[in-house]
Amino acid sequence: MAFPVTRLRRLRRTEPLRDLVRETDLTADHLVQPLFITAGEGVRDPIETMPGMERLSISEAVAEVTEIAAAGVRAVLLFGIPASKDEVGSEAYDDEGVVQMAVRALKETHPEIVVITDVCLCEYTSHGHCGIIRDGEVDNDLSVELIAKTAISHAAAGADAVAPSDMMDGRVGAIRAQLDDEGHSDVPIVAYSAKYASAFYGPFREAADSTPEFGDRRGYQMNPANADEAVREAKLDLEEGADVVMVKPALPYLDVIRRVKDATGAPLAAYHVGGEYSMLKAAAANGWIDERAAAMESLTSIRRAGADMIITYFAKDAAAWLMRGRA
């Protein structure tokens, strides 16, 4: 019926009424906190382009996860910053590499926390690309071999899930086959299925020291103009054995999140990336926005679009805000 019989404001009048008809829930269970793990002892190195984030040595990462868990977040995503780099990213698949050692330390001290590892070569290669360079280009098939080798080393260290982010064709199938062959059939794959060649990665590349030495990553990451292709990528990854598909970045691609979720019905992760985080932090620092309100609105919009889990640098803070909101 038309106004005045139908008045939608009736259910907006008080907070309890608004909560009763809330369509989208956001809890700490939906959040994953990324962490940058670096070599050394007692290291907490602030990341200038990502206020509030630090590069952490393993002992400091263990302490940080204690705080993350206390806030209510139950999953972390690890990125490694090695002591040295080479053309083939050999520290990525070194059993004594910084991520492998961090996984063992975290699973020993925090067995209840889901430890997901980013599987890529870009942080470990001297040229900063996500694979092996041949004749000036990333060689897909050679790269897949080393990416699968990296995933196996993470699983052997005790990772609860591996997350290939390189965007090489066929890497999910190769990882799944090797995980199964080597006794890790229970380890799920969180595939960066629709990872766009985005301008929003700048802060991350500074944090992980992974800016390409030459060229860019548009030859393997997705064109921001494409959405049908994202659905194709996600479906292919599921056919190859992915357990979770991902869209990255999140806010500029809310339409893609919805399309991939509707098309696949699979568990879906969205990565609220460094540029998205840093823009909010910068605006808040200048007094232009309310940081808490803007961050929570952003994360809720990602959930509303269809994400089952959100990888975000706001995870610890958001979980604490949610907890205080219930108090």
Secondary structure, DSSP 8 states (H G I E B T S, - for coil): --TTT--GGGGGSSHHHHHHT------GGGEEEEEEEESSSS-EEE-TTSTT-EEE-HHHHHHHHHHHHHHT--EEEEEEE-S--BTT-GGGG-TTSHHHHHHHHHHHH-TTSEEEEEE-STTTBTT--SSEEETTEEEHHHHHHHHHHHHHHHHHHT-SEEEE-S--TTHHHHHHHHHHHTT-TT--BEEEEEEB--GGGHHHHHHHT---SSS-STTTSB-TT-SHHHHHHHHHHHHHT-SEEEEESSGGGHHHHHHHHHHH-S-EEEEE-HHHHHHHHHHHHTTSS-HHHHHHHHHHHHHHHT-SEEEETTHHHHHHHHHHHH-
